[in-house]
Amino acid sequence: MLGRHSVLLLDDAAHLEQRKLLLPPFHGKRMQRYGELMQDIAAAEIESWPRGEPHRLRPRMQALTLEIILRAVFGLTDGERLERLRHELRRLLDMVTNPLMMVFPFLLGPERLSRFGPFQRDIARVDEPVFEEIAARRNAPDLDAREDILSLLLQARHEDGSPMTDRELRDELMTLLVAGHETTANALSWAIERLCRHPEKLARLESEVRAGESGYLDAVITETLRLRPVISVVARQLTKAVELGGRELPAGTVVLPCIYLMHRRPDVYPDPEAFRPERFLEEAPGTYTWIPFGGGVRRCLGGAFAQFEMSIVLRELVRQRPRMQPARAGSERVFRRAITETPRHDAEVIFA
């Protein structure tokens, strides 16, 4: 679905070169400029949520984060082009994240699946508006002045001075759209699920947000990503032999560092099952002991963007709807949805 140019699927020099092209939109002041956009979208979405009845948050968080990533990536504000992209992406994402649909990759394998007619037609329906937008933007007279991610990538250059091809752009745009909204929506859902079951933490968060402070908000996000990482493992293939835990592993071995277990080591995180944001007021997360975005040269490109987005959405939520309670007794169990870990009942809450 992402294509062979996706930064997620490249290795070695090709990966590093593509990564360099994608990094600038996610750094420093440039990323901060998306803040007003995120704030406006979050405010409008949250205002529409019902009061006094059970409400599943995860689907609404998905709609919110998809809108943010669509507008940040493509720079579209309204109209038929945005609606078409939104519709086709939502349709495709609903399909590929449906647990029942995972049977097809298992049965067919990636090569046969990529040639499977129905799958090709589904991808083509999304590709058409994406390629149309790329073509239109290449000819935009104000390209140099635009700050959406598509416009910035159109101005990026490879080391040999060549621009990104339409196919490269398509693959990276799809990667950002797919990886950049589903994961953040799940993380936001988990944050609310945890806060609802710890009213004293929610009260402290509301108090500090209203005071214009952000330290506890950042700690809530960090602790949520520790306790409920959206993806539980990462994979690495060894390029040379290494001794690990007293065992000699040869080059070529695939190892899977487990994010979920790392985040529950009692020697690193005392009382590891407890939701305690305060632990990150006392000490910053470790580079290799807090790894919800992976690590090293393959650390998630959008990690800072995701945390920034979470902070804006949660801040707006506690401003508008600070009175909330879980709709079900007991913590929601982890439910595997494709490759991500989601709340079993979609973080079902009741807003007062």
Disulfide bonds with the S-S distance in Angstrom:
none
